[in-house]
Amino acid sequence: MIDLYSDTTTRPTAAMRRAMAEAPVGDEQRGYDPTTSALQERGAQMLGKEAAIFLVSATMANLIACRLHTRPGEAVILDAACHILNAEGGGLAVHSGLVPRIVMGDRGRFTPEQVREQIAGPGYYRPHTTLLACEQTHNLGGGAVWPLAQLEAVCAVAREARMKTHLDRARLFNASVASGVPAAAFAAPFDTVMICLSKGLGAPTGALLAGSAEAIARARGLKQLFGGSMRQSGVLAAAGLHALEHHISRLAEDHANARRLAAGLARIPGFSVEPVETNLVFVRVQESGFTAPELAARAREAGVDVSVSAPTRLRLVTHMDVSAADIERAIEVFHTIAGRGR
Ligand SMILES: Cc1ncc(COP(=O)(O)O)c(C=O)c1O
């Protein structure tokens, strides 16, 4: 099967498995796991923050960040299509009692004016807006990369209003490799930043939440509260350390494969390919005579797995387990399916 379903489907390489097997470990809950500590230090350093905490998933990192910066009944400003709002089980309401104040971004990116419009004025009718959350790269926004200046501008508006800021950077290094902007520069305007280790970076699980030493000390308590404390987590942290060391620069290959895939799919009548900036390729198929679920089912039968993002929108994701030859094969499969008709 050629797996273009998600970059979460990567499997640990032999070298990563060796690093996991050989990792020194201890009791993480008590702060005695040396490999977890090393990963946290490395992550904080790469992100230019004082401290970082290793968490089991990117979802947990986002949820802890929301809780860390707010009190129940307050409001978080975020994009309509962001992961925190659409794919975390309503956790921002359940775990933090937050009200979403939604902005309609352009491929997930919004402007300082849009943030200003959502900030609650004085008085007690509207919930206080205390957190701004951005997503980089933006998943449902098509893997779009926020320009650094735009992130700085929206955070400046939030800071003026004494709000906190959080960056969901599940695919942070894709953004850095695509734009040439260092990871720490993207992180600088934010109070907290999350990076996911199990997407394009290829670790089997895990994420880091980074911020000030004070914020991360409080996040430690929330990790316990959310049931996220671990024991010999060095086995998992070793995979994260290996990924940070060996799997960042190769993301450029995934981006090249995504562009190749987009160009091939764009030649299929009825397929409209959205602009590709990183490793996510979204295709609108309403003119093809097929629905997205129909195309995904036929592609799967032919050995290509892709995901359905909406009834007429497909998502195809490139990653380290997909080669340039796989891309050519996937393009052929879609040409055959769409050419054959219903
Ligand atoms: C932008 C973004 N944030 C957070 C997550 C959550 O990651 P996980 O499912 O590994 O917790 C995802 C997953 O796809 C994502 O795309």
The ligand as an SDF file (V2000), in Angstrom:
LIG
                    3D

 16 16  0  0  0  0  0  0  0  0999 V2000
   -2.1320   20.9420   13.3680 C   0  0  0  0  0  0  0  0  0  0  0  0
   -2.2600   19.7460   14.2590 C   0  0  0  0  0  0  0  0  0  0  0  0
   -2.1930   19.9080   15.5910 N   0  0  0  0  0  0  0  0  0  0  0  0
   -2.3090   18.8620   16.4320 C   0  0  0  0  0  0  0  0  0  0  0  0
   -2.4660   17.5840   15.9480 C   0  0  0  0  0  0  0  0  0  0  0  0
   -2.6440   16.4500   16.9340 C   0  0  0  0  0  0  0  0  0  0  0  0
   -1.7180   15.4360   16.7930 O   0  0  0  0  0  0  0  0  0  0  0  0
   -1.9600   14.0060   17.5050 P   0  0  0  0  0  0  0  0  0  0  0  0
   -3.1260   13.3960   16.8160 O   0  0  0  0  0  0  0  0  0  0  0  0
   -0.6960   13.2760   17.2300 O   0  0  0  0  0  0  0  0  0  0  0  0
   -2.2240   14.2630   18.9390 O   0  0  0  0  0  0  0  0  0  0  0  0
   -2.5490   17.3600   14.5680 C   0  0  0  0  0  0  0  0  0  0  0  0
   -2.7570   15.9940   14.0350 C   0  0  0  0  0  0  0  0  0  0  0  0
   -2.8950   15.7630   12.8580 O   0  0  0  0  0  0  0  0  0  0  0  0
   -2.4460   18.4730   13.7010 C   0  0  0  0  0  0  0  0  0  0  0  0
   -2.5170   18.3260   12.3610 O   0  0  0  0  0  0  0  0  0  0  0  0
  1  2  1  0
  2  3  1  0
  2 15  2  0
  3  4  2  0
  4  5  1  0
  5  6  1  0
  5 12  2  0
  6  7  1  0
  7  8  1  0
  8  9  2  0
  8 10  1  0
  8 11  1  0
 12 13  1  0
 12 15  1  0
 13 14  2  0
 15 16  1  0
M  END
$$$$
